[in-house]
Amino acid sequence: MNFKNISLCVAVASALVSSAAGQSLGTSYCIAVPNSTGRTARITALGSPSLSTDDVTLITTGATPYQFALYLTVTMQDQAPWFNGFRCIRDVHRIFPITSSDLTGTSSLGLDFPGLSSQGIVITPGSTWNFQMWYRDTGAGGTLRNLSDGVEITFVP
């Protein structure tokens, strides 16, 4: 078995998936605490920061498998203990709908800018918003909940 060729194939496949899904955007910040699987949940955003394009997708990896999750957003950052992790955003707003993680602990949510405004979340050009995922972690004990790190996105027209 030639591991060099396998590594090359994996790298090419990964690049193709990233390219097809859109460009990574935003800046990661805050601390994610390991969950009951020993992994930390990391949130990223793909797409364009352009509100007119309306194609931002939030993706979180490393959460616990097959658990309910909520994406949270607000304009202000924070880093305070909350549940079994850290709240990276202040004055939490929940983004609907409720999602769930898959077998690998991955969850995603496409942002619908017009739909968000009906929830009181009005994203305007030049505004900066912070996103984080809350998820159930029933194997962890304590509060049975954990959080991802945060990602900050500044939007343009």
C-alpha positions in Angstrom: 0.0 0.0 0.0 1.4 3.4 -1.0 0.6 5.9 1.8 2.1 8.8 -0.1 -0.5 8.4 -2.9 -3.3 8.0 -0.4 -2.3 11.2 1.4 -2.2 13.0 -1.9 -5.6 11.7 -2.9 -7.0 12.8 0.5 -5.5 16.3 0.1 -6.9 16.7 -3.4 -10.3 15.5 -2.3 -10.3 17.9 0.7 -9.3 20.8 -1.6 -12.1 20.0 -4.0 -14.7 19.8 -1.2 -13.5 23.1 0.2 -13.6 24.7 -3.3 -17.1 23.4 -4.0 -18.4 24.5 -0.6 -17.1 28.0 -0.9 -14.3 30.1 0.6 -13.6 30.0 4.3 -14.5 33.4 5.8 -14.4 35.0 9.2 -11.9 34.8 12.1 -11.9 32.1 14.8 -11.7 33.2 18.4 -12.4 32.0 22.0 -11.7 28.6 23.7 -13.5 25.3 23.0 -13.4 22.8 25.8 -13.0 19.1 25.0 -16.2 17.2 25.1 -17.0 13.6 26.2 -15.3 12.2 23.0 -12.1 14.1 23.8 -12.5 16.4 20.8 -13.2 20.1 20.7 -16.0 21.5 18.6 -14.7 24.0 16.0 -16.9 26.4 14.0 -16.1 27.7 10.6 -18.0 29.7 8.0 -18.0 29.1 4.3 -19.3 31.3 1.5 -19.1 35.0 0.9 -19.5 37.9 3.4 -21.7 39.6 0.8 -25.3 40.0 2.0 -26.5 40.2 -1.7 -24.9 36.7 -2.3 -26.7 35.3 0.8 -24.6 32.0 0.8 -23.0 31.8 4.2 -23.0 28.3 5.8 -21.8 27.7 9.4 -20.1 24.3 9.9 -19.1 22.8 13.2 -16.9 19.7 13.5 -15.8 17.8 16.6 -19.1 17.9 18.5 -20.6 14.8 20.0 -22.3 12.5 17.5 -26.1 12.4 17.0 -26.9 15.3 19.4 -29.2 18.3 19.1 -27.5 21.6 18.4 -28.3 25.3 18.2 -26.4 28.0 16.5 -26.1 31.2 18.4 -25.3 34.7 17.3 -24.8 38.3 18.5 -22.6 41.3 17.7 -20.6 41.3 21.0 -17.8 38.8 21.9 -17.4 37.3 25.4 -15.5 34.5 27.0 -17.3 33.3 30.1 -17.9 29.9 31.6 -21.2 28.5 30.5 -22.5 24.9 30.7 -19.4 22.6 30.3 -17.6 25.2 28.1 -17.2 28.9 27.4 -19.8 31.3 26.0 -18.0 33.2 23.2 -20.8 35.6 22.6 -22.7 38.0 24.9 -26.5 38.4 25.0 -27.2 35.2 23.1 -29.7 35.1 20.1 -30.7 31.7 18.9 -30.8 31.0 15.2 -33.6 28.6 14.1 -34.0 25.8 13.2 -32.6 23.4 15.7 -30.0 21.2 14.0 -28.2 18.0 15.0 -24.7 16.5 14.6 -24.1 13.5 12.4 -22.0 10.3 13.1 -18.7 12.4 12.9 -20.0 15.2 15.2 -20.5 17.6 12.3 -23.4 20.0 12.0 -24.1 22.8 9.5 -26.6 25.6 9.0 -27.1 27.8 6.0 -27.8 31.4 7.0 -30.9 32.9 5.5 -30.5 36.7 5.9 -34.1 37.6 5.3 -35.3 34.8 7.6 -33.0 36.0 10.4 -34.6 39.5 10.3 -37.9 37.9 11.3 -36.1 36.8 14.5 -34.9 40.3 15.3 -31.4 39.5 13.9 -30.8 42.3 11.4 -27.4 41.9 9.6 -26.4 45.0 7.7 -23.4 45.9 5.5 -20.4 46.8 7.6 -21.8 45.0 10.7 -19.8 42.3 12.5 -21.5 39.3 13.9 -20.2 36.4 16.1 -21.4 32.8 15.8 -21.1 29.8 18.1 -22.7 26.4 18.4 -24.3 25.0 21.6 -24.8 21.2 21.6 -25.8 18.4 24.0 -23.0 16.3 25.4 -24.8 13.7 27.5 -21.7 11.7 28.1 -19.8 14.5 29.8 -21.7 14.8 33.1 -22.0 18.2 34.6 -24.6 20.3 32.6 -24.6 17.7 29.7 -24.0 20.6 27.3 -21.0 22.1 25.6 -20.1 24.8 23.1 -17.8 25.3 20.1 -15.3 28.1 19.7 -16.5 31.2 18.0 -16.2 32.7 14.5 -16.5 36.4 13.7 -17.7 37.6 10.3 -17.9 41.2 9.0 -20.5 41.5 6.3 -20.4 43.7 3.1 -23.2 44.8 0.7 
